[in-house]
Structure formats: structure tokens, C-alpha cells
Amino acid sequence: MRRVVMTNRDFFVERLEAEAPAMLRVIRALPADKLDYRPHPRSRSAGELVAVLVGEVAGPVEMCEKGLINGEEPKGVTSLEKAAADYERLQKQLVAHLRKVDEATWNSKKIPLLMGGKKVHEGTFGSLCWELLFDAVHHRGQLSVYIRPMGGKVPSIYGPSADDMGM
């Protein structure tokens, strides 16, 4: 029997695809009229966090297409449906790009991360993909804590929530 070995890139793509439905459930669970909600003056608003989630897939798409990520502070979103559609479109685009990335690029190619044109970080192609996915999961968690105080119902993420027993 031949043993099939999953590469790190393959595992990343599998996890990226697995996380997408929960990301979309959280975005769509937000009350659309309360995107300016923030639990503390120093916290990002709900709309800004949604923009971060969209940016976490837009950045790697840019990396695939241009060899760098040039981010900026999130400005927020005005439409949850547009944000959800953008997230879904970009995530599918990213998966298609990643399926074409060779192992040498994934493991070794150095990619600069810029903020407003200034280099703030650098990592290998693969490490930046993982960092951005972990950051998105972190910010999704922040956003999920905002939902109930905003008057919404928290969706299931990895399992049932007090508001949503389904998956």
C-alpha cells in the first residue's frame, strides 16, 4: 500500500477551505446597522474587524499575483453582504492560486509585508499564509464576542454556540 503524504501547502489549503464557512457565518451574523460598535474606545469597530477578515484573504491573493503584500489599516465596511461576497470571492481566488504554487516557492520564497508602502515584516510564502490565517481566526474570535452585545446571535464556529446548535 502506497502512503500518500500531504504537504504543508496542501494542509494549509485544506484548513483555509474548512475555515471559510465559519468566517462567513460570523460576518453574516453581525447586525448590519451596528457596524460602528466597539466594546472599548481602543478596540476596532465591528466594521473594521470585518475589513480585517477580508484583508486577510486579499493580502495572500496580492502575494500570489505580485510577490508582496501591501496592506493598510482597515477603514471598515459599509455593507456586510458586499464584505461577505468579497471574502468568498477572494478566498476561492486564493485557493486557485495556491493550488499552482510549487513547494520551493511555498517553503523558501521570501515575501515582504508592507504597510502603506513601508516594509514591516518578511517571511516565506508559506509562513505568511499561515500567519494571516491564524490572524484571521484570532480576529474572527474577537468579532464573535461582539455579536451578542450588538444584539445578534452567535453562530456555530467549531461546534454549537448558545445561540446556534447547528453547524
DSSP file (Angstrom, degrees, kcal/mol; ACC not computed):
  #  RESIDUE AA STRUCTURE BP1 BP2  ACC     N-H-->O    O-->H-N    N-H-->O    O-->H-N    TCO  KAPPA ALPHA  PHI   PSI    X-CA   Y-CA   Z-CA
    1    1 A M              0   0    0      0, 0.0     2,-0.4     0, 0.0     0, 0.0   0.000 360.0 360.0 360.0 130.9    0.0    0.0    0.0
    2    2 A R        -     0   0    0      1,-0.0     2,-0.5     2,-0.0     0, 0.0  -0.679 360.0-135.4 -86.3 132.0    1.4    3.4   -1.0
    3    3 A R        -     0   0    0     -2,-0.4     2,-0.5     2,-0.0    -1,-0.0  -0.756  12.6-146.0 -89.2 127.3    1.4    6.1    1.6
    4    4 A V        -     0   0    0     -2,-0.5     2,-0.5     2,-0.0    -1,-0.0  -0.822  11.4-153.5 -94.3 127.2    0.2    9.5    0.5
    5    5 A V        -     0   0    0     -2,-0.5     2,-0.5     0, 0.0    -2,-0.0  -0.881   5.7-143.2-105.0 127.7    1.9   12.4    2.1
    6    6 A M        -     0   0    0     -2,-0.5     2,-0.1     4,-0.0    -2,-0.0  -0.750  18.9-135.5 -87.2 130.6    0.2   15.7    2.4
    7    7 A T     >  -     0   0    0     -2,-0.5     4,-2.5     1,-0.1     5,-0.2  -0.356  23.3-109.1 -78.4 165.9    2.4   18.7    2.0
    8    8 A N  H  > S+     0   0    0      1,-0.2     4,-2.5     2,-0.2     5,-0.1   0.897 122.1  51.8 -59.7 -41.1    2.3   21.7    4.3
    9    9 A R  H  > S+     0   0    0      2,-0.2     4,-2.6     1,-0.2    -1,-0.2   0.919 108.9  49.7 -63.0 -44.0    0.8   23.7    1.4
   10   10 A D  H  > S+     0   0    0      1,-0.2     4,-2.2     2,-0.2    -2,-0.2   0.912 111.6  48.7 -61.1 -42.4   -1.9   21.1    0.8
   11   11 A F  H  X S+     0   0    0     -4,-2.5     4,-2.5     2,-0.2    -1,-0.2   0.893 109.8  52.7 -65.2 -39.2   -2.8   21.1    4.5
   12   12 A F  H  X S+     0   0    0     -4,-2.5     4,-3.1     2,-0.2     5,-0.2   0.948 109.3  48.3 -60.3 -48.4   -2.9   24.9    4.5
   13   13 A V  H  X S+     0   0    0     -4,-2.6     4,-2.4     1,-0.2     5,-0.2   0.903 110.9  52.0 -59.8 -41.2   -5.4   24.8    1.6
   14   14 A E  H  X S+     0   0    0     -4,-2.2     4,-1.9     1,-0.2    -1,-0.2   0.928 113.3  43.6 -60.4 -45.3   -7.5   22.2    3.4
   15   15 A R  H  X S+     0   0    0     -4,-2.5     4,-2.2     2,-0.2    -2,-0.2   0.896 111.1  54.4 -68.8 -40.0   -7.6   24.4    6.5
   16   16 A L  H  X S+     0   0    0     -4,-3.1     4,-1.3     1,-0.2    -2,-0.2   0.925 111.4  45.2 -58.7 -45.3   -8.3   27.6    4.6
   17   17 A E  H  < S+     0   0    0     -4,-2.4    -1,-0.2    -5,-0.2    -2,-0.2   0.867 112.3  52.1 -66.7 -35.9  -11.3   25.9    2.9
   18   18 A A  H  < S+     0   0    0     -4,-1.9     4,-0.4    -5,-0.2    -2,-0.2   0.833 110.1  48.3 -70.2 -31.8  -12.5   24.5    6.2
   19   19 A E  H  X S+     0   0    0     -4,-2.2     4,-2.1     1,-0.2     3,-0.4   0.747  92.3  80.1 -79.6 -24.2  -12.4   27.9    7.9
   20   20 A A  H  X S+     0   0    0     -4,-1.3     4,-2.4     1,-0.2     5,-0.2   0.879  87.7  52.4 -56.8 -46.2  -14.3   29.8    5.2
   21   21 A P  H  > S+     0   0    0      0, 0.0     4,-2.3     0, 0.0    -1,-0.2   0.904 111.5  47.3 -60.0 -39.3  -17.8   28.8    6.2
   22   22 A A  H  > S+     0   0    0     -4,-0.4     4,-2.3    -3,-0.4    -2,-0.2   0.889 109.7  53.7 -68.3 -37.7  -17.3   29.9    9.8
   23   23 A M  H  X S+     0   0    0     -4,-2.1     4,-2.4     1,-0.2    -1,-0.2   0.940 111.6  45.5 -58.9 -46.1  -15.8   33.2    8.7
   24   24 A L  H  X S+     0   0    0     -4,-2.4     4,-2.6     1,-0.2    -2,-0.2   0.877 109.8  54.1 -67.4 -37.9  -18.9   33.8    6.5
   25   25 A R  H  X S+     0   0    0     -4,-2.3     4,-1.1    -5,-0.2    -1,-0.2   0.914 110.5  47.1 -62.0 -41.6  -21.3   32.8    9.3
   26   26 A V  H  X S+     0   0    0     -4,-2.3     4,-0.6     2,-0.2     3,-0.5   0.938 112.9  48.1 -66.6 -46.1  -19.7   35.3   11.7
   27   27 A I  H >< S+     0   0    0     -4,-2.4     3,-1.0     1,-0.2    -2,-0.2   0.938 114.5  46.1 -57.9 -46.9  -19.7   38.1    9.1
   28   28 A R  H 3< S+     0   0    0     -4,-2.6    -1,-0.2     1,-0.2    -2,-0.2   0.664 103.6  64.4 -73.6 -15.7  -23.3   37.5    8.3
   29   29 A A  H 3< S+     0   0    0     -4,-1.1   124,-0.4    -3,-0.5    -1,-0.2   0.626  79.8 102.9 -81.4 -13.1  -24.4   37.2   12.0
   30   30 A L  S << S-     0   0    0     -3,-1.0     2,-0.5    -4,-0.6     5,-0.1  -0.469  84.4-111.6 -71.7 137.3  -23.5   40.8   12.7
   31   31 A P    >   -     0   0    0      0, 0.0     3,-2.0     0, 0.0    -1,-0.1  -0.591  26.4-143.6 -65.8 119.2  -26.4   43.3   12.9
   32   32 A A  G >  S+     0   0    0     -2,-0.5     3,-0.6     1,-0.3    -2,-0.1   0.731  94.9  56.6 -61.7 -24.7  -25.8   45.4    9.8
   33   33 A D  G 3  S+     0   0    0      1,-0.2    -1,-0.3     2,-0.1     3,-0.1   0.363 103.2  55.3 -90.3   7.1  -26.9   48.6   11.5
   34   34 A K  G X   +     0   0    0     -3,-2.0     3,-2.0     1,-0.1    12,-0.3  -0.035  59.1 126.2-128.5  32.7  -24.3   48.4   14.3
   35   35 A L  T <  S+     0   0    0     -3,-0.6    12,-3.1     1,-0.3    13,-0.4   0.649  70.4  64.1 -69.0 -13.2  -21.0   48.1   12.4
   36   36 A D  T 3  S+     0   0    0     10,-0.2    -1,-0.3     9,-0.2    -2,-0.1   0.474  76.2 124.8 -85.9  -1.3  -19.6   51.0   14.4
   37   37 A Y    <   +     0   0    0     -3,-2.0     9,-2.1     8,-0.1    10,-0.2  -0.325  31.0 169.1 -60.4 135.6  -19.9   49.0   17.7
   38   38 A R        -     0   0    0      7,-0.2     7,-0.1     8,-0.1    -2,-0.0  -0.962  33.0-143.2-145.7 134.1  -16.7   48.7   19.7
   39   39 A P  S    S+     0   0    0      0, 0.0     6,-0.1     0, 0.0    -1,-0.0   0.675  88.6  16.6 -73.0 -15.8  -16.5   47.4   23.2
   40   40 A H  S >  S-     0   0    0      4,-0.1     3,-1.8     1,-0.1     0, 0.0  -0.985  82.0-111.7-152.9 148.0  -13.8   49.9   24.2
   41   41 A P  T 3  S+     0   0    0      0, 0.0     4,-0.1     0, 0.0    -1,-0.1   0.794 118.9  49.3 -55.8 -28.5  -12.5   53.1   22.7
   42   42 A R  T 3  S+     0   0    0      2,-0.1     2,-0.1    -3,-0.0     0, 0.0   0.563  94.9  94.6 -87.8  -7.6   -9.2   51.4   21.8
   43   43 A S  S <  S-     0   0    0     -3,-1.8     2,-0.1     1,-0.1     0, 0.0  -0.467  83.3-106.9 -80.4 153.3  -10.9   48.4   20.2
   44   44 A R        -     0   0    0     -2,-0.1    -4,-0.1     1,-0.1    -1,-0.1  -0.473  39.2-109.3 -71.2 151.5  -11.5   48.2   16.5
   45   45 A S     >  -     0   0    0     -7,-0.1     4,-2.3    -2,-0.1    -7,-0.2  -0.342  27.9-107.1 -74.7 164.3  -15.1   48.6   15.4
   46   46 A A  H  > S+     0   0    0     -9,-2.1     4,-2.2   -12,-0.3   -10,-0.2   0.913 122.6  51.8 -57.9 -43.2  -17.1   45.6   14.1
   47   47 A G  H  > S+     0   0    0    -12,-3.1     4,-2.0     1,-0.2    29,-0.2   0.873 108.3  50.7 -63.1 -37.4  -16.9   47.0   10.6
   48   48 A E  H  > S+     0   0    0    -13,-0.4     4,-1.9    28,-0.2    28,-0.3   0.897 109.2  51.2 -66.7 -39.4  -13.1   47.4   10.9
   49   49 A L  H  X S+     0   0    0     -4,-2.3     4,-2.2     2,-0.2    -2,-0.2   0.875 107.7  52.3 -66.1 -36.2  -12.8   43.8   12.0
   50   50 A V  H  X S+     0   0    0     -4,-2.2     4,-2.2     2,-0.2    -1,-0.2   0.923 108.5  51.4 -62.6 -42.3  -14.8   42.6    9.1
   51   51 A A  H  X S+     0   0    0     -4,-2.0     4,-2.5     1,-0.2    -2,-0.2   0.873 107.2  53.8 -61.8 -36.2  -12.5   44.6    6.8
   52   52 A V  H  X S+     0   0    0     -4,-1.9     4,-1.9     2,-0.2    -1,-0.2   0.936 107.1  50.9 -61.9 -46.1   -9.5   42.9    8.5
   53   53 A L  H  X S+     0   0    0     -4,-2.2     4,-0.6     1,-0.2    -2,-0.2   0.909 112.2  46.2 -59.7 -42.2  -11.1   39.4    7.7
   54   54 A V  H >X S+     0   0    0     -4,-2.2     4,-2.1     1,-0.2     3,-1.2   0.916 111.7  52.6 -65.3 -41.5  -11.5   40.4    4.1
   55   55 A G  H 3X S+     0   0    0     -4,-2.5     4,-2.7     1,-0.3    -2,-0.2   0.796  97.0  67.0 -63.6 -28.5   -7.9   41.8    4.0
   56   56 A E  H 3< S+     0   0    0     -4,-1.9    -1,-0.3     1,-0.2    -2,-0.2   0.712 112.1  32.9 -68.9 -19.5   -6.6   38.5    5.4
   57   57 A V  H <X S+     0   0    0     -3,-1.2     4,-1.4    -4,-0.6    -2,-0.2   0.692 115.2  57.6-101.9 -27.8   -7.5   36.8    2.2
   58   58 A A  H  X S+     0   0    0     -4,-2.1     4,-2.4     2,-0.2    -2,-0.2   0.895 102.3  57.3 -66.3 -38.9   -6.9   39.8   -0.1
   59   59 A G  H  X S+     0   0    0     -4,-2.7     4,-2.3     1,-0.2    -1,-0.2   0.942 107.0  44.9 -59.7 -51.6   -3.3   40.0    1.1
   60   60 A P  H  > S+     0   0    0      0, 0.0     4,-2.3     0, 0.0    -1,-0.2   0.834 110.5  55.5 -64.5 -29.8   -2.3   36.5    0.1
   61   61 A V  H  X S+     0   0    0     -4,-1.4     4,-2.0     2,-0.2    -2,-0.2   0.944 109.5  47.0 -63.3 -45.3   -4.1   36.9   -3.3
   62   62 A E  H  X>S+     0   0    0     -4,-2.4     4,-3.4     1,-0.2     6,-0.6   0.894 109.7  54.3 -60.6 -39.7   -1.9   40.0   -3.8
   63   63 A M  H  X5S+     0   0    0     -4,-2.3     4,-1.8     1,-0.2    -1,-0.2   0.908 109.2  47.7 -60.6 -42.9    1.1   38.0   -2.7
   64   64 A C  H  <5S+     0   0    0     -4,-2.3    -1,-0.2     1,-0.2    -2,-0.2   0.872 120.9  37.0 -64.8 -37.3    0.3   35.3   -5.3
   65   65 A E  H  <5S+     0   0    0     -4,-2.0    -2,-0.2    -5,-0.1    -1,-0.2   0.806 134.2  18.1 -87.7 -31.5   -0.1   37.9   -8.1
   66   66 A K  H  <5S-     0   0    0     -4,-3.4    -3,-0.2     2,-0.3    -2,-0.2   0.511  94.5-116.6-122.9  -8.7    2.6   40.5   -7.2
   67   67 A G  S  <<S+     0   0    0     -4,-1.8     2,-0.3    -5,-0.6    -4,-0.2   0.657  88.0  61.4  79.7  14.4    5.1   38.8   -4.9
   68   68 A L  S    S-     0   0    0     -6,-0.6     2,-0.5    43,-0.2    -2,-0.3  -0.971  72.6-127.2-157.9 166.9    4.3   41.1   -2.0
   69   69 A I  E     -a  113   0A   0     43,-2.1    45,-3.7    -2,-0.3     2,-0.6  -0.994  17.8-173.8-122.3 124.4    1.6   42.2    0.4
   70   70 A N  E     +a  114   0A   0     -2,-0.5    45,-0.2    43,-0.2     2,-0.1  -0.829  20.7 175.4-117.7  90.3    1.0   46.0    0.7
   71   71 A G  E     -a  115   0A   0     43,-2.9    45,-2.9    -2,-0.6    46,-0.3  -0.283  14.5-165.4 -89.9 174.8   -1.6   46.3    3.4
   72   72 A E        -     0   0    0     43,-0.2     3,-0.1    44,-0.1   -17,-0.0  -0.967  40.4 -75.8-151.6 161.7   -3.2   49.3    5.1
   73   73 A E        -     0   0    0     -2,-0.3     2,-0.1     1,-0.1    42,-0.0  -0.357  61.1-101.7 -59.9 137.7   -5.2   49.9    8.3
   74   74 A P        -     0   0    0      0, 0.0    -1,-0.1     0, 0.0   -26,-0.1  -0.363  26.4-162.4 -66.4 139.7   -8.8   48.8    7.7
   75   75 A K        -     0   0    0      1,-0.3   -27,-0.2   -28,-0.1     2,-0.1   0.542  43.2-113.6 -95.6 -10.6  -11.3   51.5    7.1
   76   76 A G        -     0   0    0    -28,-0.3     2,-0.3   -29,-0.2    -1,-0.3  -0.348  27.9 -91.9  99.0 173.1  -14.3   49.4    7.9
   77   77 A V        -     0   0    0     -2,-0.1     3,-0.1   -42,-0.1   -30,-0.1  -0.886  14.8-161.6-124.8 157.0  -17.1   48.2    5.7
   78   78 A T  S    S+     0   0    0     -2,-0.3     2,-0.4     1,-0.3    -1,-0.1   0.583  82.0  43.8-110.3 -17.5  -20.5   49.7    4.8
   79   79 A S     >  -     0   0    0      1,-0.1     4,-2.3   -32,-0.1    -1,-0.3  -0.969  56.5-164.6-134.7 118.7  -22.2   46.6    3.5
   80   80 A L  H  > S+     0   0    0     -2,-0.4     4,-3.0     2,-0.2     5,-0.2   0.884  95.0  54.0 -66.2 -37.9  -22.0   43.1    5.2
   81   81 A E  H  > S+     0   0    0      2,-0.2     4,-2.5     1,-0.2    -1,-0.2   0.914 110.4  46.0 -64.2 -41.3  -23.3   41.4    2.1
   82   82 A K  H  > S+     0   0    0      2,-0.2     4,-2.9     1,-0.2    -1,-0.2   0.920 113.6  49.7 -65.3 -42.5  -20.6   43.0   -0.1
   83   83 A A  H  X S+     0   0    0     -4,-2.3     4,-2.8     2,-0.2    -2,-0.2   0.921 112.3  47.3 -61.8 -44.1  -18.0   42.1    2.5
   84   84 A A  H  X S+     0   0    0     -4,-3.0     4,-2.6     2,-0.2    -1,-0.2   0.914 113.5  48.1 -63.7 -42.6  -19.2   38.5    2.6
   85   85 A A  H  X S+     0   0    0     -4,-2.5     4,-2.6    -5,-0.2    -2,-0.2   0.907 112.6  48.8 -64.6 -41.4  -19.2   38.3   -1.2
   86   86 A D  H  X S+     0   0    0     -4,-2.9     4,-2.9     2,-0.2     5,-0.3   0.928 111.9  49.1 -62.6 -45.1  -15.7   39.8   -1.3
   87   87 A Y  H  X S+     0   0    0     -4,-2.8     4,-2.7     1,-0.2     5,-0.2   0.945 113.3  46.4 -59.1 -48.8  -14.5   37.4    1.3
   88   88 A E  H  X S+     0   0    0     -4,-2.6     4,-2.0     2,-0.2    -2,-0.2   0.916 115.0  46.2 -61.7 -44.9  -16.0   34.4   -0.6
   89   89 A R  H  X S+     0   0    0     -4,-2.6     4,-2.2     1,-0.2    -2,-0.2   0.933 115.7  45.1 -63.8 -47.4  -14.7   35.5   -4.0
   90   90 A L  H  X S+     0   0    0     -4,-2.9     4,-2.8     1,-0.2    -2,-0.2   0.876 110.8  53.7 -66.6 -37.6  -11.2   36.3   -2.7
   91   91 A Q  H  X S+     0   0    0     -4,-2.7     4,-2.3    -5,-0.3    -1,-0.2   0.922 111.1  45.5 -64.2 -43.3  -11.0   33.1   -0.7
   92   92 A K  H  X S+     0   0    0     -4,-2.0     4,-2.1    -5,-0.2    -1,-0.2   0.894 112.9  51.2 -65.2 -39.7  -11.8   31.0   -3.8
   93   93 A Q  H  X S+     0   0    0     -4,-2.2     4,-2.3     2,-0.2    -2,-0.2   0.908 109.7  50.6 -62.6 -42.4   -9.3   33.0   -5.8
   94   94 A L  H  X S+     0   0    0     -4,-2.8     4,-3.0     2,-0.2     5,-0.2   0.927 108.4  51.1 -62.6 -45.9   -6.7   32.4   -3.2
   95   95 A V  H  X S+     0   0    0     -4,-2.3     4,-1.9     1,-0.2    -1,-0.2   0.921 110.0  50.2 -58.5 -44.0   -7.3   28.6   -3.2
   96   96 A A  H  < S+     0   0    0     -4,-2.1     4,-0.4     1,-0.2    -1,-0.2   0.920 113.1  46.3 -61.3 -43.8   -7.0   28.5   -7.0
   97   97 A H  H >< S+     0   0    0     -4,-2.3     3,-1.6     1,-0.2     4,-0.4   0.936 110.9  52.3 -61.5 -46.7   -3.7   30.4   -6.8
   98   98 A L  H >< S+     0   0    0     -4,-3.0     3,-1.2     1,-0.3    -1,-0.2   0.808  98.1  63.9 -65.2 -30.3   -2.3   28.3   -4.0
   99   99 A R  T 3< S+     0   0    0     -4,-1.9    -1,-0.3     1,-0.2    -2,-0.2   0.710 105.3  48.4 -65.4 -17.4   -3.0   25.0   -5.9
  100  100 A K  T <  S+     0   0    0     -3,-1.6     2,-0.3    -4,-0.4    -1,-0.2   0.498  85.4 108.0 -98.7  -6.5   -0.5   26.3   -8.5
  101  101 A V    <   -     0   0    0     -3,-1.2     2,-0.1    -4,-0.4   -92,-0.0  -0.576  65.1-135.7 -77.4 128.8    2.3   27.2   -6.0
  102  102 A D     >  -     0   0    0     -2,-0.3     4,-2.5     1,-0.1     5,-0.2  -0.378  21.5-109.1 -80.8 164.5    5.3   24.9   -6.1
  103  103 A E  H  > S+     0   0    0      1,-0.2     4,-2.8     2,-0.2     5,-0.3   0.853 116.0  55.9 -63.7 -37.3    6.9   23.6   -3.0
  104  104 A A  H  >>S+     0   0    0      2,-0.2     4,-2.2     1,-0.2     5,-0.7   0.920 111.2  44.2 -63.1 -42.8   10.1   25.6   -3.4
  105  105 A T  H  >5S+     0   0    0      3,-0.2     4,-1.3     2,-0.2    20,-0.6   0.950 114.8  49.1 -64.3 -48.9    8.1   28.8   -3.6
  106  106 A W  H  <5S+     0   0    0     -4,-2.5    20,-2.7     1,-0.2    21,-0.4   0.913 121.8  33.1 -56.3 -46.3    5.9   27.8   -0.6
  107  107 A N  H  <5S+     0   0    0     -4,-2.8    -1,-0.2    -5,-0.2    -2,-0.2   0.735 133.9  17.0 -86.6 -24.2    8.8   26.8    1.6
  108  108 A S  H  <5S+     0   0    0     -4,-2.2     2,-0.2    -5,-0.3    -3,-0.2   0.697  82.4 108.9-127.5 -26.0   11.6   29.3    0.6
  109  109 A K     << -     0   0    0     -4,-1.3    16,-1.9    -5,-0.7     2,-0.4  -0.419  61.0-136.6 -67.3 124.7   10.5   32.4   -1.3
  110  110 A K  E     - B   0 124A   0     -2,-0.2    14,-0.2    14,-0.2    -1,-0.1  -0.653  20.5-167.4 -82.3 133.3   10.8   35.4    0.9
  111  111 A I  E     - B   0 123A   0     12,-3.3    12,-1.9    -2,-0.4     2,-0.3  -0.981  14.0-135.5-123.7 128.2    7.8   37.8    0.7
  112  112 A P  E     - B   0 122A   0      0, 0.0   -43,-2.1     0, 0.0     2,-0.6  -0.632   9.4-150.2 -82.0 141.9    7.8   41.4    2.1
  113  113 A L  E     -aB  69 121A   0      8,-3.1     7,-2.8    -2,-0.3     8,-1.4  -0.962  20.2-170.9-109.3 117.4    4.8   42.6    4.0
  114  114 A L  E     -aB  70 119A   0    -45,-3.7   -43,-2.9    -2,-0.6     2,-0.5  -0.800  17.7-157.3-108.5 148.5    4.3   46.3    3.6
  115  115 A M  E >  S-aB  71 118A   0      3,-2.7     3,-1.6    -2,-0.3   -43,-0.2  -0.973  87.2 -17.3-122.7 114.6    2.0   48.7    5.5
  116  116 A G  T 3  S-     0   0    0    -45,-2.9   -44,-0.1    -2,-0.5    -1,-0.1   0.841 131.1 -51.3  58.9  34.0    1.4   51.8    3.4
  117  117 A G  T 3  S+     0   0    0    -46,-0.3     2,-0.5     1,-0.2    -1,-0.3   0.324 115.6 112.8  88.9  -7.6    4.4   51.0    1.3
  118  118 A K  E <  S-B  115   0A   0     -3,-1.6    -3,-2.7     1,-0.0     2,-0.3  -0.860  71.8-117.6-104.1 130.2    6.8   50.6    4.2
  119  119 A K  E     +B  114   0A   0     -2,-0.5    -5,-0.2    -5,-0.2     3,-0.1  -0.470  42.1 160.5 -67.7 124.8    8.3   47.1    5.0
  120  120 A V  E     +     0   0A   0     -7,-2.8     2,-0.3     1,-0.4    -6,-0.2   0.516  63.4   3.0-118.3 -13.8    7.2   45.9    8.4
  121  121 A H  E     -B  113   0A   0     -8,-1.4    -8,-3.1     2,-0.0    -1,-0.4  -0.982  53.9-159.6-165.6 160.4    7.8   42.2    8.1
  122  122 A E  E     +B  112   0A   0     -2,-0.3     2,-0.3   -10,-0.2   -12,-0.1  -0.984  20.5 151.7-148.9 144.7    9.1   39.5    5.8
  123  123 A G  E     -B  111   0A   0    -12,-1.9   -12,-3.3    -2,-0.3     2,-0.1  -0.964  48.2 -75.1-158.5 173.1    8.5   35.7    5.8
  124  124 A T  E  >  -B  110   0A   0     -2,-0.3     4,-2.6   -14,-0.2     5,-0.3  -0.379  50.9-106.0 -71.0 159.6    8.4   32.8    3.5
  125  125 A F  H  > S+     0   0    0    -16,-1.9     4,-1.8   -20,-0.6   -19,-0.2   0.932 121.1  43.6 -49.5 -52.7    5.4   32.5    1.2
  126  126 A G  H  > S+     0   0    0    -20,-2.7     4,-2.3   -21,-0.3    -1,-0.2   0.901 111.2  52.5 -64.7 -42.8    4.0   29.6    3.3
  127  127 A S  H  > S+     0   0    0    -21,-0.4     4,-2.7     1,-0.2    -1,-0.2   0.893 109.1  50.2 -64.5 -37.6    4.8   31.2    6.7
  128  128 A L  H  X S+     0   0    0     -4,-2.6     4,-2.5     2,-0.2    -1,-0.2   0.895 108.3  53.1 -66.5 -38.3    2.9   34.4    5.7
  129  129 A C  H  X S+     0   0    0     -4,-1.8     4,-2.1    -5,-0.3    -2,-0.2   0.950 112.5  44.4 -59.4 -47.4   -0.1   32.4    4.6
  130  130 A W  H  X S+     0   0    0     -4,-2.3     4,-2.9     2,-0.2     5,-0.3   0.925 111.9  52.7 -63.3 -44.6   -0.2   30.6    7.9
  131  131 A E  H  X S+     0   0    0     -4,-2.7     4,-2.4     1,-0.2    -1,-0.2   0.913 111.3  46.8 -57.5 -43.4    0.3   33.9    9.9
  132  132 A L  H  X S+     0   0    0     -4,-2.5     4,-2.2     2,-0.2    -1,-0.2   0.871 111.9  49.9 -70.1 -35.9   -2.5   35.5    8.1
  133  133 A L  H  X S+     0   0    0     -4,-2.1     4,-2.4    -5,-0.2    -2,-0.2   0.941 112.7  46.8 -65.8 -45.7   -4.9   32.6    8.6
  134  134 A F  H  X S+     0   0    0     -4,-2.9     4,-2.3     1,-0.2    -2,-0.2   0.901 112.4  50.7 -61.9 -39.6   -4.1   32.5   12.3
  135  135 A D  H  X S+     0   0    0     -4,-2.4     4,-2.7    -5,-0.3    -1,-0.2   0.896 109.3  51.0 -64.3 -39.7   -4.6   36.2   12.5
  136  136 A A  H  X S+     0   0    0     -4,-2.2     4,-2.6     2,-0.2    -2,-0.2   0.912 109.5  49.7 -63.7 -42.3   -7.9   35.9   10.7
  137  137 A V  H  X S+     0   0    0     -4,-2.4     4,-2.0     2,-0.2    -2,-0.2   0.913 111.4  50.5 -62.6 -41.6   -9.0   33.2   13.2
  138  138 A H  H  X S+     0   0    0     -4,-2.3     4,-2.0     2,-0.2    -2,-0.2   0.946 113.2  44.0 -58.9 -50.2   -8.0   35.5   16.1
  139  139 A H  H  X S+     0   0    0     -4,-2.7     4,-2.6     1,-0.2    -2,-0.2   0.828 109.1  57.0 -69.6 -30.9   -9.9   38.4   14.7
  140  140 A R  H  X S+     0   0    0     -4,-2.6     4,-2.5     2,-0.2    -1,-0.2   0.911 106.5  51.2 -61.8 -40.9  -12.9   36.2   13.9
  141  141 A G  H  X S+     0   0    0     -4,-2.0     4,-1.3     2,-0.2    -2,-0.2   0.915 109.3  49.5 -61.8 -43.6  -12.9   35.3   17.6
  142  142 A Q  H >X S+     0   0    0     -4,-2.0     4,-0.9     1,-0.2     3,-0.6   0.951 112.6  47.8 -57.3 -48.9  -12.8   38.9   18.6
  143  143 A L  H >X S+     0   0    0     -4,-2.6     4,-1.1     1,-0.2     3,-0.7   0.860 104.9  58.5 -63.7 -36.8  -15.7   39.6   16.3
  144  144 A S  H 3X S+     0   0    0     -4,-2.5     4,-0.6     1,-0.3    -1,-0.2   0.816 102.7  54.8 -64.6 -28.2  -17.7   36.7   17.6
  145  145 A V  H << S+     0   0    0     -4,-1.3    -1,-0.3    -3,-0.6    -2,-0.2   0.759 105.1  54.4 -74.2 -24.5  -17.6   38.2   21.1
  146  146 A Y  H <X S+     0   0    0     -4,-0.9     4,-1.5    -3,-0.7    -1,-0.2   0.799  91.2  76.7 -74.5 -29.6  -19.1   41.5   19.7
  147  147 A I  H  <>S+     0   0    0     -4,-1.1     5,-2.6     1,-0.2     4,-0.4   0.886  92.8  45.3 -57.7 -51.6  -22.1   39.8   18.1
  148  148 A R  T ><5S+     0   0    0     -4,-0.6     3,-1.9     1,-0.2    -1,-0.2   0.931 112.8  49.3 -63.9 -47.3  -24.3   39.2   21.2
  149  149 A P  T 345S+     0   0    0      0, 0.0    -1,-0.2     0, 0.0    -2,-0.2   0.780 107.9  57.6 -61.8 -22.8  -23.8   42.7   22.8
  150  150 A M  T 3<5S-     0   0    0     -4,-1.5    -2,-0.2    -3,-0.3    -3,-0.1   0.570 126.5-103.5 -79.8  -8.8  -24.7   44.1   19.3
  151  151 A G  T < 5S+     0   0    0     -3,-1.9    -3,-0.2    -4,-0.4     2,-0.1   0.543  82.7 119.1  98.7   8.7  -28.0   42.3   19.5
  152  152 A G      < -     0   0    0     -5,-2.6     2,-0.5    -6,-0.2    -1,-0.3  -0.353  65.7-106.1 -98.4-178.7  -27.1   39.4   17.2
  153  153 A K        -     0   0    0   -124,-0.4    -6,-0.0    -2,-0.1    -5,-0.0  -0.939  30.3-123.7-112.0 129.9  -26.9   35.7   17.6
  154  154 A V        -     0   0    0     -2,-0.5     9,-0.4     1,-0.1    10,-0.2  -0.581  29.2-139.6 -75.0 122.9  -23.5   34.0   17.7
  155  155 A P        -     0   0    0      0, 0.0     2,-0.1     0, 0.0     7,-0.1  -0.322  27.1 -89.7 -77.5 163.8  -23.3   31.3   15.0
  156  156 A S        +     0   0    0      1,-0.2  -131,-0.1     5,-0.1     9,-0.1  -0.471  46.1 171.9 -65.7 144.6  -21.6   27.9   15.5
  157  157 A I  S    S-     0   0    0      2,-1.3    -1,-0.2    -2,-0.1  -135,-0.1   0.625  78.7  -9.5-118.5 -74.9  -18.0   28.0   14.6
  158  158 A Y  S    S-     0   0    0      1,-0.2    -2,-0.1     2,-0.1     3,-0.0   0.518 139.6 -12.2-101.0  -9.7  -16.3   24.7   15.6
  159  159 A G  S    S-     0   0    0      7,-0.1    -2,-1.3     5,-0.1    -1,-0.2  -0.921 102.4 -39.9-168.6-175.2  -19.3   23.5   17.4
  160  160 A P        -     0   0    0      0, 0.0     5,-0.2     0, 0.0     2,-0.2  -0.184  48.0-154.7 -61.5 152.2  -22.6   24.7   18.8
  161  161 A S        -     0   0    0      3,-2.7    -5,-0.1    -7,-0.2     3,-0.1  -0.696  37.3 -98.6-113.1 174.2  -23.0   28.1   20.4
  162  162 A A  S    S+     0   0    0     -2,-0.2     3,-0.1     1,-0.2    -6,-0.0   0.746 127.2  38.7 -63.8 -21.6  -25.6   29.1   23.0
  163  163 A D  S    S+     0   0    0     -9,-0.4     2,-0.4     1,-0.2    -1,-0.2   0.654 121.6  38.3-101.0 -19.8  -27.5   30.7   20.0
  164  164 A D        +     0   0    0    -10,-0.2    -3,-2.7     1,-0.1    -1,-0.2  -0.913  49.9 178.3-142.1 106.7  -26.9   28.2   17.2
  165  165 A M        +     0   0    0     -2,-0.4    -1,-0.1    -5,-0.2    -3,-0.0   0.596  64.0  81.8 -83.8 -11.2  -26.9   24.4   17.9
  166  166 A G              0   0    0      1,-0.1    -5,-0.2    -7,-0.1   -10,-0.1  -0.212 360.0 360.0 -87.6 179.8  -26.3   23.6   14.2
  167  167 A M              0   0    0     -7,-0.1    -1,-0.1   -12,-0.1    -2,-0.0   0.296 360.0 360.0-124.7 360.0  -23.2   23.6   12.1
